Amino acid sequence: MPLSPHNRIAELHNLAAHAHNAAAVAHGKGDHPSAHELSRQALEHSMNAHKLSQELATKAATLSKV
């Protein structure tokens, strides 16, 4: 069963948070390349969540005008 848009947004935010935490651990261990990659992944998840939120808001605004 596919996730609702709200649940997908929450999932993306959770993935971003997890990647940030993992990046912090990797950085603390001196594994800077892994920390950098995990930070990049966190940014990507956050940007995807933001984009999906904007699309959902636009769709809701359009539907409310009908």
VOVEX-701219 format. One line per 5 residues: for each residue y, x, z of C-alpha. Coordinates in steps of 0.001 Angstrom, whole numbers. Each point is the difference from the previous one (the first is absolute). Example, Ala and Ser with C-alpha at 12.3 -4.5 7.8 and 13.67 -1.06 7.14 Angstrom:
BEGIN
-4500:12300:7800  3440:1370:-660
This chain:
BEGIN
0:0:0  3336:1541:-1024  2615:637:2652  3102:-2137:171  3187:1835:-1025
1123:134:3645  -3319:1475:1109  103:2538:-2841  3503:1063:1055  -1182:403:3607
-3008:2006:-1202  2249:2342:-2005  2239:522:3033  -3065:760:2132  -1272:2481:-2588
3402:1686:-24  37:229:3801  -3501:1469:28  942:2582:-2640  3103:957:2018
-2111:482:3133  -2583:2052:-1881  2796:2096:-1524  1406:700:3459  -3418:1145:1224
-508:2210:-3066  3474:1466:426  -699:692:3678  -3145:1891:-1015  1994:2087:-2480
-1579:-1668:-3039  3267:-464:-1846  -1468:-747:-3465  -2084:-2876:1407  2953:-1229:2055
2170:-11:-3122  -2597:-1970:-1985  -445:-2530:2812  3772:-414:261  138:-635:-3748
-2707:-2633:341  1888:-1635:2872  3139:-172:-2114  -1953:-1516:-2889  -1513:-2685:2247
3412:-780:1485  1606:-272:-3433  -2807:-2290:-1212  438:-2218:3061  3743:-160:-616
-479:-845:-3681  -2489:-2751:806  2358:-1389:2666  2832:-124:-2509  -2200:-1744:-2571
-1085:-2536:2587  3600:-660:1056  1092:-419:-3617  -2857:-2411:-668  831:-2007:3143
3680:-173:-980  -908:-1156:-3492  -2353:-2665:1302  2580:-1301:2487  2494:-582:-2846
-2434:-2250:-1900
